[in-house]
């Protein structure tokens, strides 16, 4: 059975870690042309960060995307 990271790497999909900033993940999403990114801690899927998370949990409450960790808002 394949680990999630191996499947993602084979398909050239993007992923991020929970300590990544919202800004870093937003740049990844924009570069890849996707609306959501899986958040992995080692080999484990610990969450997903979506455009909806970005808007509802970062932009509207006016959180700083360069200081907010994705783990806080996914």
C-alpha atoms as a printed R data frame, in Angstrom:
   type eleno elety resid chain resno       x      y      z
1  ATOM     1    CA   UNK     A     1   0.000  0.000  0.000
2  ATOM     2    CA   UNK     A     2   1.352  3.410 -0.928
3  ATOM     3    CA   UNK     A     3   1.737  6.240  1.510
4  ATOM     4    CA   UNK     A     4  -0.076  9.486  0.716
5  ATOM     5    CA   UNK     A     5   3.196 11.370  0.199
6  ATOM     6    CA   UNK     A     6   4.306  8.823 -2.433
7  ATOM     7    CA   UNK     A     7   1.047  9.186 -4.333
8  ATOM     8    CA   UNK     A     8   1.299 12.971 -4.188
9  ATOM     9    CA   UNK     A     9   4.917 12.966 -5.347
10 ATOM    10    CA   UNK     A    10   4.177 10.644 -8.233
11 ATOM    11    CA   UNK     A    11   1.412 12.876 -9.477
12 ATOM    12    CA   UNK     A    12   3.420 16.045 -8.922
13 ATOM    13    CA   UNK     A    13   0.740 17.382 -6.631
14 ATOM    14    CA   UNK     A    14   1.617 19.931 -3.998
15 ATOM    15    CA   UNK     A    15   1.355 19.542 -0.259
16 ATOM    16    CA   UNK     A    16   2.481 21.495  2.783
17 ATOM    17    CA   UNK     A    17   3.257 20.952  6.442
18 ATOM    18    CA   UNK     A    18   1.218 22.286  9.359
19 ATOM    19    CA   UNK     A    19   3.926 24.787 10.291
20 ATOM    20    CA   UNK     A    20   3.813 26.454  6.870
21 ATOM    21    CA   UNK     A    21   2.402 29.953  6.860
22 ATOM    22    CA   UNK     A    22  -0.897 30.718  5.201
23 ATOM    23    CA   UNK     A    23   0.979 32.962  2.791
24 ATOM    24    CA   UNK     A    24   3.328 30.133  1.751
25 ATOM    25    CA   UNK     A    25   0.416 27.773  1.177
26 ATOM    26    CA   UNK     A    26  -1.551 30.416 -0.759
27 ATOM    27    CA   UNK     A    27   1.464 30.870 -3.062
28 ATOM    28    CA   UNK     A    28   1.629 27.083 -3.588
29 ATOM    29    CA   UNK     A    29  -2.087 26.938 -4.358
30 ATOM    30    CA   UNK     A    30  -1.834 29.797 -6.843
31 ATOM    31    CA   UNK     A    31   1.254 28.356 -8.551
32 ATOM    32    CA   UNK     A    32  -0.366 24.940 -8.888
33 ATOM    33    CA   UNK     A    33  -3.760 26.312 -9.903
34 ATOM    34    CA   UNK     A    34  -5.583 24.406 -7.178
35 ATOM    35    CA   UNK     A    35  -8.163 25.375 -4.581
36 ATOM    36    CA   UNK     A    36  -6.999 23.061 -1.794
37 ATOM    37    CA   UNK     A    37  -3.774 21.539 -0.523
38 ATOM    38    CA   UNK     A    38  -3.345 18.493  1.716
39 ATOM    39    CA   UNK     A    39  -1.432 19.166  4.922
40 ATOM    40    CA   UNK     A    40   0.943 16.356  5.853
41 ATOM    41    CA   UNK     A    41   2.924 15.767  9.009
42 ATOM    42    CA   UNK     A    42   5.485 13.177  8.009
43 ATOM    43    CA   UNK     A    43   3.464 10.534  6.218
44 ATOM    44    CA   UNK     A    44   0.185 11.375  7.958
45 ATOM    45    CA   UNK     A    45  -2.566 13.506  6.492
46 ATOM    46    CA   UNK     A    46  -3.441 15.950  9.272
47 ATOM    47    CA   UNK     A    47  -5.743 18.273  7.374
48 ATOM    48    CA   UNK     A    48  -6.535 20.163  4.221
49 ATOM    49    CA   UNK     A    49  -6.310 23.891  3.569
50 ATOM    50    CA   UNK     A    50  -8.838 25.330  1.142
51 ATOM    51    CA   UNK     A    51  -9.695 28.635 -0.477
52 ATOM    52    CA   UNK     A    52 -12.695 28.725  1.846
53 ATOM    53    CA   UNK     A    53 -10.376 28.455  4.878
54 ATOM    54    CA   UNK     A    54  -8.301 31.292  3.459
55 ATOM    55    CA   UNK     A    55 -11.281 33.589  3.010
56 ATOM    56    CA   UNK     A    56 -13.314 32.689  6.098
57 ATOM    57    CA   UNK     A    57 -10.560 32.164  8.644
58 ATOM    58    CA   UNK     A    58  -7.816 34.517  7.463
59 ATOM    59    CA   UNK     A    59  -9.030 37.304  5.169
60 ATOM    60    CA   UNK     A    60 -12.363 38.162  6.800
61 ATOM    61    CA   UNK     A    61 -11.021 38.153 10.396
62 ATOM    62    CA   UNK     A    62  -7.988 40.120  9.109
63 ATOM    63    CA   UNK     A    63  -5.323 37.681 10.298
64 ATOM    64    CA   UNK     A    64  -1.804 38.209  9.006
65 ATOM    65    CA   UNK     A    65  -1.163 35.446  6.423
66 ATOM    66    CA   UNK     A    66   2.605 35.760  6.846
67 ATOM    67    CA   UNK     A    67   2.387 35.062 10.588
68 ATOM    68    CA   UNK     A    68  -0.547 32.659 10.742
69 ATOM    69    CA   UNK     A    69   0.366 28.966 10.578
70 ATOM    70    CA   UNK     A    70  -1.848 26.844  8.377
71 ATOM    71    CA   UNK     A    71  -2.412 24.458 11.324
72 ATOM    72    CA   UNK     A    72  -4.314 27.261 13.080
73 ATOM    73    CA   UNK     A    73  -6.874 27.705 10.310
74 ATOM    74    CA   UNK     A    74  -7.220 24.476  8.303
